[in-house]
Amino acid sequence: MDNTIPTPDPTRENLTGRLKRWCSVTWAAINEAKLLASLDDETVKLLAQDNALSEQELRELIAKGPHAADEMLALMKLLNIDPEEARLEEPAEFRDMHITCVHCGEKTRCRRELTDGSAAADFASYCGNAELLDDMRNRPELLAK
C-alpha cells in the first residue's frame, strides 16, 4: 500500500485550494499592515524615504501583501535572470519593477502563462516590465549561473 500524500497539480487547483491560498495571502497582508500601523509616523516616513516612496505608496504596497510581485520573480527566473543579482546590481530599477508588478492588471494572464509555459514567449505583449526584462536578459552579470 502506498502511503504517500499526492501532490496537487497547481494547474488544476480546486476551489478549496484557491480559498486556502487566498486566506493565506490575505492573512499575510493583514499582518504586514498591522506591523506598519504599529510603527510611529517618523519611522514610516524614514522607511518610505529609504525606499524612494511616499508614505501613501509604502502603505499601499504593504497592503497588497508580501507576495504581490511573485509573478515578476517567477518571470525573471524563467528568463534566466537572477532576481538577487538584479536587486543588488540595479536596486532602483528592481524596486520600480516590483511596484509595476504589484499594480499590474494582467496578473491572471501572467499566472496562467507562467503555469502553462508560454510566458517567456508572450510576456512582452502585456508585461509592464517587458522592456527592462529584455534589457536584463542581455546583461551577463544578471543572468543565473
N, C-alpha and C positions, 0 to 999 in steps of 0.2 A: 504494500500500500504506500502510495506517495503522499507524504505529509507536508510537502512544500506549499506555501501560500502562493496562489497565482498572482502575477503582477498584472495589473490592469493595463490595457492598451490606452495610452493617453489620447489617441485619435478617436476613441470610442468611449470617452468618459461619460458615465451615466449622470443623471440628474443629482443623485446623492453625492457623487464625487465632485461635481461642479459646485454644489452647495457648500460642501466641506471646504473646498479651496477658497470660495468667496468669503466664507466666515473667517478663515484663517487670515486672509489678506485684510479684511475689514478690521479684525481684532488687532493686527499689527499696526494698521493706520491709526486706530483709536489710541493705542499705547504711545505711538510716536507723538500724536497731537497732545496727549496728556503730559508727556515729558516736556514738550515745548511750552505748554501752558504753565508748567511749574517753574519755568525759568523767569528771572526778573527781566524787566524791559531792557536794561543795559546789556545783559548777556545775549538776548535775542538780537539786539542791534549789532553787537560785535560779531555774532555768528553770521548774520546777513552780510555785513561788510566783508568779512573774511572770504565769503563765497561770491562776492560781487553781485549780490541780490538786494532787493528791497526787503524790508521786514515782511511785507504782504506776500511777496513771491516766495520767501522762505516758508511762511506758514502754509501757502497753497501746495508747495512741493511736499512738505511733510504730511499734509492731509491726504495726499494721494497714496502714501504708504511706501514702504521700503522696496517693493518690487515693481514700482510703476514704470521702470525703464528696463526691465529684464529682457524685453524684446531687442533692445539695442545691443546688449551684451551678447545675446544669442546670435544676432546677425553678424556682429563683429567676429565672433568665433567661427561662424560658418564661412565667412570671407577670409579666414586665416589671419585676422588682425588680433593681436594680443591686447585685450582690453586694459590690462595692467600697464603694459608698456605705453599705450596711448594715453592713459591717465597720467603717467609720470612725465612723458615727453611733451604732452600738449594739455596741461591741466585746464586752461580756459576753454579750449576747443572741446575737450571732453565734457566739461560742465555744461556748455551750451548744447551739445548733442544730447546730453541727458535730459535737459529741460525740454528740448524739442520732442524727444520721445515721450516724456511724461504727458505732454499736452497733445499728442498725436491723435487724430481722429480715425486713423486706419489700423488701430490695434487688432481688431478682429481679423482683418485680411492678413496682417503681418503674422499673427499667431498661426493662422491656418496655413500660410505658405511656409513658415518655419517647420511646421509639423509635416506637411506633405512633401517638403524638399524642394519647392520651387522658388523659395525666397531669394536665393543667390542670383537667379536669372531675372526675377521680376521686381526686386526692391526699388530699382531706380524709377519706376513708374509711379510710386506712391510715397516713398520714404522721404521725409523732410531732411534727413541726414545723408541722402544718397551721394551728393557731391563730395562731402567730407569723407565718407566711407571710401569712395573711389580714390580720393587723394591718398588716404591712409594705405590702401592696398598697393600703392606704388612706392611706399617708403619701407625699404627692407628692415630698418630698425624697429618698425612697429609690427612686423609680422611674427606670428607664432613660430617658435623654434622647434 
